[in-house]
Every structure is written in structure tokens, then in C-alpha cells.
Amino acid sequence: MWLTALAATLAFQAGPKSELDVTYAKVGEVELKIDLFRPAEDFKARRPFVLLVHGGAWMGGNRTEMHGLGRMIAQQGMVAGSVQYRLAPKNKWPSMIDDVQTAVRWVRANSRKLGIDPKRIGAAGASAGGHLALLLGFTDTRDPKPSLFAQESSRVGAVFNIFGPVDFNRDFGPIFEPVFQAVMGKPRKEAAEDVRNASPVTHIDAKDAPVFTLHGDKDPLVSVNQARWLDENLAKAGVKRETVIIPEMRHEIPMDRKEVADAVRRGIQFLKENLEK
């Protein structure tokens, strides 16, 4: 995985401070965890925060996959948190978005203790994580009566989207039906309204968070047309965005390619620029 390679490239560098296995919520008997990364140097002012969301088709993956990106973000003076969320098929949609929204509200509710500015929170994610990060930038709390931190907003102020799906009614053919069945708990045709509401493009309007998108033009899982469709709709709505499409890149990030490593660094810089305003 590209994030494993990214972590390896950072291993020799002086790392930021980390705090692992922090519980941010409990759902039933499940304790949901977040791993925090902060700059090595102490600083009295509150810092921006970036929530990191792993991929895995909403059915797999682990928050440790985002540790390398978290360290890169911390080295740029921000705090990062790599979040766990409930996975399908045991848990059905919208468990995943509810969990990451809860994590954003937890950060805001604990911002003073964490040394974070609650007005400067962003999100970054890869694949399914990119999809969830986009929803954090385009929507507020889905549940009208959340049981945790109900007084806080779930919306973030900037998004770094790494080949995340944006419209489930485009580019996803019959081969993806088992994924919809596992995540939604029913066939896509029977879940039409849920599928529409789960598609970030549905929610785009002028007040959305700025978005940096990184995608490969040879991605076999999430078509590059998803990135282009997102860019087109953000442009129509007047939302600030940058889109970088890497030739010959598939559903991974080969950090040994200079243009790819530069794009990842630019995505982090985009978050920093838009969260430090």
C-alpha cells in the first residue's frame, strides 16, 4: 500500500508527537479510536486539525494506514487524527459517516484540551475515506438527534480527497453490486435514495469547503471521471478547488514518482492554506 511506503520514507525523520488509541466514542460495546499526531515543538496558539479517514471500500482498512500522512501533516504545524469507523458488512450505511461526523464533533468539544482551533478543522481521506472526507466538507450532522456532542458542528473547512468516489450513479457498473449490497444492506436499485444521499456530488453548493483532489487516470476501481465530475460541479457552484490527475497512476499512490510526491505535498499545503485563514 502507498501509505505503508509513505510511512517508511518518513521513518528516518524526526517524528512528531503521537498519542495512539484514544477513544472518541462508544457505540454499543464498540469503542471507536483515534490516533493523534502533533508537531514536535510546543506552541501556545491553538493549531488547525485534519481528520484522516482510511479507505477499504467501507468494509476493510485500518486507521494505521493513514499514519504516514498524519506525520507529514504534523510536520507542517497542524494536528492530525487518524480515525476508526465501523465497517460493513457487520455495520450498514450510514454507520460510517455517522462515526466520522462524531469524530469531528468530539474534536470540537475537546478542542481546548487538544490545543486545536475548533474553527479550523479539515479532513483528508483515500478512496472510501476520500468519499467520507468529502461528505464532511459538504454536509453537517446527518442524524437530527445525535447522542454525542450534539451542540457541535460536523462540517469541516477544507478537504484533501484522494481518489474518492463522488457519484455512485455514474461509472460504477454491475461488478460493484456486491459492494452496494454489503454496505447498504440491499441492492442498489432498492437503495436509490440512500445511494443518492451518500453521493457527495448531491450536496454540492456554494458554501462547501474547498477541495484538493488527487486521482490517477488509470484507476481501475474509481474512474478518473469521478474526479472530473467533481471538479466540474464544484466549478459550477463557485467552490474553490484544485484537481491533479496523474498520468498512468492506478488506485494507489506511488510515492517514488516525483510528480506524485509533489501532489501529496501540495494537497497538505492546500489544507494548511485554507485552514489558516
C-alpha positions as CSV (number, residue, x, y, z in Angstrom):
1,M,0.0,0.0,0.0
2,W,1.2,3.5,-0.8
3,L,0.7,4.7,2.8
4,T,3.0,2.0,4.1
5,A,5.6,3.2,1.7
6,L,5.0,6.8,2.7
7,A,5.4,5.9,6.4
8,A,8.7,4.1,5.5
9,T,10.1,7.2,3.8
10,L,9.4,9.2,6.9
11,A,10.8,6.7,9.4
12,F,14.3,8.3,9.4
13,Q,12.9,11.8,10.0
14,A,12.4,13.3,13.5
15,G,8.8,12.4,14.0
16,P,6.1,14.4,15.6
17,K,4.5,13.6,18.9
18,S,1.8,10.9,18.8
19,E,-1.0,9.7,21.1
20,L,-2.5,6.4,20.0
21,D,-5.7,4.5,20.8
22,V,-7.6,7.5,22.1
23,T,-11.3,6.7,22.5
24,Y,-13.6,9.3,20.9
25,A,-16.9,7.5,21.1
26,K,-18.6,4.3,22.2
27,V,-21.3,2.7,20.1
28,G,-22.9,-0.2,21.9
29,E,-19.9,-2.3,23.0
30,V,-17.6,-0.9,20.4
31,E,-15.0,1.7,21.4
32,L,-14.1,3.9,18.5
33,K,-10.5,5.1,18.5
34,I,-8.5,7.9,17.0
35,D,-4.7,8.3,16.7
36,L,-3.3,11.8,17.1
37,F,-0.2,13.4,15.6
38,R,1.0,16.8,16.6
39,P,4.1,18.9,15.9
40,A,7.2,18.1,17.9
41,E,7.6,21.7,19.0
42,D,5.3,23.2,21.6
43,F,3.3,26.2,20.6
44,K,0.9,28.2,22.7
45,A,-1.6,29.1,20.0
46,R,-4.2,26.6,19.0
47,R,-3.5,24.7,15.8
48,P,-5.5,23.6,12.8
49,F,-6.7,20.0,12.8
50,V,-7.1,17.5,10.0
51,L,-9.2,14.3,10.4
52,L,-7.7,11.4,8.4
53,V,-10.1,8.7,7.0
54,H,-8.8,5.4,5.7
55,G,-10.1,3.6,2.6
56,G,-11.1,-0.1,2.1
57,A,-14.4,0.0,0.3
58,W,-16.2,0.8,3.6
59,M,-15.6,-2.8,4.5
60,G,-11.9,-3.0,5.4
61,G,-8.8,-1.0,6.0
62,N,-7.4,0.4,9.3
63,R,-6.6,3.8,10.7
64,T,-2.9,2.9,10.9
65,E,-2.8,3.2,7.1
66,M,-3.1,7.0,7.5
67,H,-0.3,7.4,10.0
68,G,2.3,8.3,7.4
69,L,0.1,11.2,6.1
70,G,-0.6,12.2,9.7
71,R,3.1,12.6,10.4
72,M,3.5,14.7,7.2
73,I,0.6,16.9,8.3
74,A,2.1,17.3,11.8
75,Q,5.4,18.3,10.3
76,Q,3.6,21.2,8.7
77,G,2.4,22.6,12.0
78,M,-1.0,21.1,12.2
79,V,-2.5,18.4,14.3
80,A,-3.8,15.2,12.6
81,G,-6.1,12.5,13.8
82,S,-6.5,9.1,12.1
83,V,-9.9,7.8,12.8
84,Q,-11.6,4.4,13.2
85,Y,-15.1,3.9,11.9
86,R,-17.5,0.9,11.9
87,L,-17.2,-1.3,8.8
88,A,-19.6,-3.2,6.6
89,P,-21.0,-5.8,6.2
90,K,-21.5,-6.0,10.0
91,N,-22.5,-2.4,10.1
92,K,-24.6,-0.8,7.3
93,W,-24.6,2.7,5.9
94,P,-24.8,5.3,7.4
95,S,-22.7,4.0,10.3
96,M,-19.5,5.1,8.6
97,I,-20.5,8.7,8.0
98,D,-22.1,8.9,11.5
99,D,-18.8,7.8,13.1
100,V,-16.6,10.3,11.3
101,Q,-19.0,13.1,11.9
102,T,-19.0,12.1,15.6
103,A,-15.2,12.3,15.5
104,V,-15.3,15.9,14.2
105,R,-17.7,16.9,16.9
106,W,-15.5,15.2,19.5
107,V,-12.6,17.2,18.3
108,R,-14.5,20.4,18.6
109,A,-15.9,19.5,22.0
110,N,-12.4,18.8,23.3
111,S,-10.6,21.4,21.3
112,R,-9.2,23.3,24.3
113,K,-7.7,20.2,25.8
114,L,-6.3,19.1,22.4
115,G,-4.8,22.5,21.6
116,I,-6.9,22.8,18.5
117,D,-8.8,25.7,16.9
118,P,-12.4,24.4,16.6
119,K,-12.9,26.8,13.7
120,R,-10.0,25.4,11.6
121,I,-10.8,21.7,11.1
122,G,-10.2,19.9,7.8
123,A,-10.4,16.3,6.5
124,A,-8.3,14.1,4.2
125,G,-9.1,10.6,3.0
126,A,-8.2,8.0,0.4
127,S,-10.7,6.0,-1.7
128,A,-13.7,5.3,0.6
129,G,-12.0,7.7,3.1
130,G,-11.9,10.4,0.4
131,H,-15.7,9.9,-0.1
132,L,-16.3,10.3,3.6
133,A,-14.0,13.3,3.8
134,L,-15.9,15.0,1.0
135,L,-19.2,14.4,2.9
136,L,-17.6,16.1,5.9
137,G,-16.9,19.1,3.7
138,F,-20.3,19.3,2.0
139,T,-22.8,18.3,4.8
140,D,-23.3,18.8,8.5
141,T,-24.5,16.2,11.0
142,R,-26.8,13.6,9.3
143,D,-28.5,12.4,12.4
144,P,-31.0,15.1,13.5
145,K,-30.6,14.0,17.2
146,P,-27.1,12.7,17.7
147,S,-26.4,11.3,21.1
148,L,-22.9,12.6,21.3
149,F,-21.7,16.2,21.2
150,A,-24.9,17.4,19.7
151,Q,-24.1,21.0,20.2
152,E,-21.1,20.9,17.8
153,S,-21.0,21.0,14.0
154,S,-19.7,18.1,12.0
155,R,-18.7,20.2,8.9
156,V,-15.1,20.7,8.0
157,G,-13.4,23.7,6.3
158,A,-11.1,22.1,3.8
159,V,-10.8,18.6,2.1
160,F,-7.9,16.6,0.6
161,N,-9.7,14.0,-1.5
162,I,-7.5,11.1,-2.7
163,F,-9.4,9.2,-5.5
164,G,-12.7,9.2,-3.5
165,P,-16.0,8.2,-5.2
166,V,-18.3,11.2,-5.6
167,D,-21.4,9.9,-7.5
168,F,-22.5,6.3,-7.1
169,N,-24.9,6.6,-10.0
170,R,-22.1,7.1,-12.5
171,D,-19.1,4.9,-13.5
172,F,-19.9,2.0,-11.2
173,G,-21.1,-0.9,-13.2
174,P,-22.7,-4.3,-12.2
175,I,-19.3,-5.6,-10.9
176,F,-19.8,-3.2,-7.9
177,E,-23.2,-4.6,-7.0
178,P,-21.8,-6.8,-4.2
179,V,-20.2,-3.7,-2.6
180,F,-23.5,-1.9,-2.6
181,Q,-25.3,-4.9,-1.2
182,A,-22.7,-5.3,1.6
183,V,-22.6,-1.6,2.6
184,M,-26.2,-0.6,2.1
185,G,-27.7,-3.9,3.1
186,K,-29.8,-4.1,-0.1
187,P,-29.3,-3.9,-3.9
188,R,-28.5,-0.5,-5.4
189,K,-31.9,-0.2,-7.1
190,E,-33.7,-0.7,-3.8
191,A,-31.4,1.7,-2.0
192,A,-31.7,4.5,-4.6
193,E,-32.4,7.3,-2.2
194,D,-29.6,6.2,0.2
195,V,-27.2,5.9,-2.8
196,R,-28.1,9.4,-3.9
197,N,-27.7,10.9,-0.4
198,A,-24.4,9.0,0.1
199,S,-23.0,10.6,-3.1
200,P,-21.1,13.8,-2.3
201,V,-22.0,15.4,-5.6
202,T,-25.6,15.5,-4.5
203,H,-24.8,18.0,-1.7
204,I,-22.5,20.5,-3.6
205,D,-23.4,24.2,-3.2
206,A,-21.6,27.5,-2.8
207,K,-21.0,27.1,0.9
208,D,-18.9,23.9,0.6
209,A,-15.4,23.5,1.8
210,P,-12.5,24.0,-0.7
211,V,-11.3,20.7,-2.2
212,F,-8.0,19.4,-3.4
213,T,-8.4,16.2,-5.4
214,L,-5.7,13.8,-6.4
215,H,-6.5,11.0,-8.9
216,G,-4.8,8.7,-11.4
217,D,-6.0,8.5,-15.0
218,K,-5.6,4.7,-15.0
219,D,-7.5,4.0,-11.8
220,P,-9.4,0.7,-12.3
221,L,-11.6,1.0,-9.2
222,V,-12.7,4.6,-9.0
223,S,-12.8,6.1,-12.5
224,V,-10.9,9.3,-13.1
225,N,-14.2,10.6,-14.5
226,Q,-15.3,10.8,-10.8
227,A,-12.6,13.4,-10.2
228,R,-13.5,15.3,-13.4
229,W,-17.2,15.2,-12.5
230,L,-16.4,16.6,-9.0
231,D,-14.3,19.3,-10.4
232,E,-17.0,20.3,-12.9
233,N,-19.7,20.5,-10.3
234,L,-17.5,22.4,-7.8
235,A,-16.7,24.9,-10.5
236,K,-20.4,25.4,-11.3
237,A,-21.1,26.1,-7.6
238,G,-18.2,28.5,-7.3
239,V,-16.3,26.4,-4.8
240,K,-12.5,26.7,-4.6
241,R,-10.8,23.6,-5.8
242,E,-7.7,22.1,-7.3
243,T,-7.6,18.9,-9.2
244,V,-4.4,17.0,-10.0
245,I,-4.7,14.0,-12.4
246,I,-1.6,11.8,-12.6
247,P,-0.9,10.0,-15.9
248,E,-0.6,6.2,-15.6
249,M,-1.4,6.2,-11.9
250,R,-3.8,3.5,-10.7
251,H,-5.7,3.1,-7.4
252,E,-2.6,3.7,-5.4
253,I,0.0,6.5,-4.7
254,P,3.5,5.6,-5.9
255,M,5.5,8.0,-3.7
256,D,8.7,7.1,-5.7
257,R,7.3,9.2,-8.5
258,K,8.2,12.9,-8.1
259,E,5.0,14.2,-9.5
260,V,3.0,12.1,-7.1
261,A,5.0,13.0,-4.0
262,D,4.8,16.7,-5.1
263,A,1.0,16.3,-5.4
264,V,0.6,14.8,-1.9
265,R,2.7,17.7,-0.5
266,R,0.6,20.2,-2.4
267,G,-2.6,18.6,-1.0
268,I,-1.3,19.1,2.5
269,Q,-0.3,22.7,1.7
270,F,-3.8,23.3,0.3
271,L,-5.3,22.2,3.6
272,K,-2.9,24.4,5.5
273,E,-3.6,27.5,3.4
274,N,-7.3,27.1,3.7
275,L,-7.4,26.2,7.4
276,E,-5.1,29.1,8.4
277,K,-7.2,31.8,7.0
